[in-house]
Amino acid sequence: MNSTADPTVVIVPGLRDHVAEHWQTLLADRLERTCTVPPLEYDTLSRRARVAALADVLTEIDGPVVLVAHSAGVITTVHWAQQPNRPILGALLATPADLESSLPEGYPTTEILDRAGWNPIPRRRLPFPSIVAASSDDPLGSHRRVVGMAEAWGSRVVELGAVGHLNPASGFGYWPQAEELVRQLSRVSEQVAP
């Protein structure tokens, strides 16, 4: 079993799943204890299927966990957290996608996302410490809406500045701040652990 200081980091990708140059993929390569929620083989837009995939990964892990979610993976994480679940040390929720608002061309429409069960986005306080990493110019979620979600979830907001959606399309691969934020979540969790 892992110690609190050495959690397993569970990577929760967005709707585009695994991208080799993505900071989540690069982070998983750099950390010792990681597990990534695998891509779905069918019902790829189903919120229920994505939440179930996250739950399946978590049932296989003994010991403490820190979740690292990006984009729609944040929304998957928030939906998963609405039901009684295993304890989580903390979660890094990077540039949440606002699936209740119209997304840019090439992404699913709000109507498709509604039918797939994504909306409404839960606005209840999360049962674990969390950090929302917010971009000032994210095309998938206005800063105001993202900060509002973070407040509802009880998350600390870390302002990233103008980083777009913090993905390869925005010019981001490796994101070194992710490692520091994961360390912060582990340390904060150690201080509040029984």
C-alpha positions as CSV (number, residue, x, y, z in Angstrom):
1,M,0.0,0.0,0.0
2,N,1.3,3.5,-0.9
3,S,2.0,6.1,1.8
4,T,0.1,9.5,1.8
5,A,3.3,11.1,0.5
6,D,3.4,8.8,-2.5
7,P,0.0,8.7,-4.1
8,T,-1.0,7.1,-7.4
9,V,-1.8,9.9,-9.9
10,V,-4.8,9.0,-12.0
11,I,-4.9,10.8,-15.3
12,V,-8.4,11.7,-16.5
13,P,-8.2,12.8,-20.2
14,G,-10.8,14.9,-22.0
15,L,-13.0,13.9,-24.9
16,R,-10.0,13.6,-27.3
17,D,-8.5,11.0,-25.0
18,H,-4.8,10.3,-25.3
19,V,-2.6,12.7,-27.3
20,A,1.2,11.9,-27.3
21,E,2.3,15.5,-27.0
22,H,-0.3,16.4,-24.3
23,W,0.9,17.6,-20.9
24,Q,-1.1,14.8,-19.2
25,T,0.7,12.1,-21.2
26,L,4.1,13.7,-20.6
27,L,3.3,14.1,-16.9
28,A,2.4,10.4,-16.7
29,D,5.8,9.5,-18.2
30,R,7.6,11.6,-15.6
31,L,5.9,10.4,-12.5
32,E,6.6,7.1,-10.8
33,R,3.0,6.0,-9.8
34,T,0.5,6.8,-12.5
35,C,-2.5,5.2,-14.1
36,T,-4.5,6.7,-17.0
37,V,-8.2,6.2,-17.6
38,P,-8.3,4.3,-20.9
39,P,-10.1,5.5,-24.0
40,L,-13.6,4.1,-24.5
41,E,-14.1,1.6,-27.3
42,Y,-17.8,2.6,-27.8
43,D,-20.1,5.3,-26.5
44,T,-17.2,7.6,-26.6
45,L,-19.3,10.7,-25.8
46,S,-21.3,9.0,-23.0
47,R,-20.8,10.8,-19.7
48,R,-22.0,7.7,-17.9
49,A,-19.5,5.4,-19.7
50,R,-16.6,7.9,-18.9
51,V,-17.6,8.1,-15.3
52,A,-17.8,4.3,-15.1
53,A,-14.3,4.0,-16.7
54,L,-12.9,6.3,-14.0
55,A,-14.6,4.3,-11.3
56,D,-13.2,1.1,-12.7
57,V,-9.6,2.4,-12.7
58,L,-10.0,3.7,-9.1
59,T,-11.3,0.3,-7.8
60,E,-8.0,-1.3,-9.0
61,I,-5.8,1.1,-6.9
62,D,-4.9,0.5,-3.3
63,G,-3.7,3.5,-1.3
64,P,-4.0,7.2,-1.8
65,V,-4.9,8.8,-5.1
66,V,-4.5,12.3,-6.7
67,L,-6.7,12.9,-9.7
68,V,-5.3,14.9,-12.6
69,A,-8.1,15.9,-15.0
70,H,-8.2,18.2,-18.1
71,S,-11.0,19.7,-20.1
72,A,-14.0,17.3,-20.2
73,G,-12.0,15.0,-17.9
74,V,-12.7,17.6,-15.2
75,I,-16.4,17.3,-15.8
76,T,-16.1,13.5,-15.7
77,T,-14.3,13.8,-12.4
78,V,-17.0,16.2,-11.0
79,H,-19.8,13.9,-12.1
80,W,-18.0,10.9,-10.5
81,A,-17.6,12.8,-7.2
82,Q,-21.4,13.3,-6.8
83,Q,-21.9,9.8,-5.5
84,P,-20.2,8.2,-2.4
85,N,-16.9,7.0,-3.6
86,R,-13.5,6.0,-2.4
87,P,-11.4,8.7,-0.7
88,I,-9.3,10.9,-2.9
89,L,-6.4,13.0,-1.6
90,G,-7.0,15.8,-4.0
91,A,-7.6,16.7,-7.7
92,L,-5.9,19.0,-10.2
93,L,-8.7,20.2,-12.5
94,A,-7.0,21.9,-15.4
95,T,-8.9,24.2,-17.8
96,P,-12.4,22.7,-17.4
97,A,-14.5,22.6,-20.6
98,D,-17.8,24.4,-20.2
99,L,-20.0,21.8,-21.8
100,E,-23.1,23.9,-21.1
101,S,-21.9,26.6,-23.5
102,S,-21.3,26.4,-27.3
103,L,-17.9,25.0,-28.1
104,P,-15.8,25.9,-31.1
105,E,-16.3,24.2,-34.5
106,G,-15.1,20.6,-34.4
107,Y,-16.4,19.9,-30.9
108,P,-19.7,18.3,-30.1
109,T,-22.7,20.7,-29.9
110,T,-24.4,21.5,-26.6
111,E,-27.4,19.4,-27.8
112,I,-25.3,16.3,-28.4
113,L,-23.6,16.8,-25.0
114,D,-27.0,17.2,-23.3
115,R,-28.2,13.9,-24.8
116,A,-25.0,12.2,-23.8
117,G,-25.7,13.2,-20.1
118,W,-23.0,15.8,-19.5
119,N,-25.3,18.6,-18.6
120,P,-26.0,20.2,-16.2
121,I,-22.5,20.4,-14.8
122,P,-22.7,19.6,-11.1
123,R,-22.1,22.6,-8.9
124,R,-21.8,20.9,-5.5
125,R,-18.8,21.2,-3.3
126,L,-16.3,18.4,-4.0
127,P,-15.5,15.9,-1.1
128,F,-11.8,16.4,-1.5
129,P,-9.3,19.3,-1.9
130,S,-9.0,20.5,-5.5
131,I,-7.2,23.1,-7.6
132,V,-8.7,24.5,-10.7
133,A,-6.1,25.8,-13.2
134,A,-7.8,28.5,-15.1
135,S,-6.9,30.1,-18.4
136,S,-7.8,33.7,-19.2
137,D,-8.4,33.0,-22.9
138,D,-9.7,29.4,-23.0
139,P,-11.9,28.9,-26.1
140,L,-13.6,26.0,-24.3
141,G,-14.6,27.8,-21.2
142,S,-14.8,31.5,-20.3
143,H,-12.7,32.6,-17.4
144,R,-15.8,33.9,-15.5
145,R,-17.7,30.6,-15.9
146,V,-14.7,28.5,-15.0
147,V,-14.0,30.5,-11.8
148,G,-17.7,30.2,-10.9
149,M,-17.5,26.4,-11.2
150,A,-14.4,26.4,-9.1
151,E,-16.1,28.4,-6.4
152,A,-19.1,26.0,-6.4
153,W,-16.7,23.0,-6.1
154,G,-14.8,24.6,-3.3
155,S,-11.6,24.6,-5.4
156,R,-8.6,26.9,-5.1
157,V,-8.1,28.7,-8.4
158,V,-4.6,29.0,-9.9
159,E,-4.5,31.6,-12.6
160,L,-2.4,30.5,-15.6
161,G,-2.8,33.6,-17.8
162,A,-3.4,33.4,-21.5
163,V,-2.7,29.7,-22.2
164,G,-5.7,28.9,-24.4
165,H,-7.0,25.4,-23.6
166,L,-3.5,24.3,-22.2
167,N,-3.2,21.7,-24.9
168,P,-0.9,21.1,-28.0
169,A,-3.3,23.2,-30.2
170,S,-2.6,26.1,-27.8
171,G,1.2,25.5,-28.0
172,F,1.5,23.5,-24.8
173,G,3.2,20.1,-24.4
174,Y,5.1,19.6,-21.2
175,W,3.6,21.7,-18.4
176,P,6.0,21.7,-15.4
177,Q,3.6,23.5,-13.1
178,A,1.4,20.3,-13.1
179,E,4.1,18.4,-11.1
180,E,4.2,21.2,-8.5
181,L,0.4,21.4,-8.2
182,V,0.3,17.6,-7.7
183,R,2.9,17.9,-4.9
184,Q,0.9,20.7,-3.3
185,L,-2.2,18.5,-3.3
186,S,-0.3,15.7,-1.7
187,R,1.2,18.0,1.0
188,V,-2.2,19.7,1.8
189,S,-3.8,16.3,2.0
190,E,-1.1,15.0,4.4
191,Q,-1.8,17.9,6.8
192,V,-5.6,17.2,6.9
193,A,-5.3,13.4,7.0
194,P,-6.5,11.7,10.2
